[in-house]
């Protein structure tokens, strides 16, 4: 029985290795799933054109920056104010959602720094601009997180209207920075002159 299990396991591992590495086929950049672990591709993306870069950037942003609760459950400009409760759960949830955004941004930055290699000056500039925008986002997230940590007790003592107003103020700068980055990514094709 043990020999059968070992043989089956060995066969399964061999099949996965062949499937993963292929049979000498040319490698192409494949999107990675966002596991939240920050795992990066071990190979640089072959960016041979502006369109390749714009597509890669869009793909990576979708992997790292979609389905974040900061854009849904904790966006105080979009929340139904009647359903908002002044609670530690709301403050903690907001801080956690900023941590998730920070992790996604750090993963995207690392991916772009590590994996984008191009000889095209416009692609290099665009990549540097996106990374600078990510850094701006990270700085604003740090400030918001510090405000939430520092003001946590006083936030919980506020009236509902004051709580919502304060949370909107705290999220204003990080939201503006994220919107700027999102616009930059969405406009990458136009910026690079791709029709």
Order of alpha helices (4+ residues) and beta strands (2+ residues): alpha-beta-alpha-alpha-beta-alpha-alpha-alpha
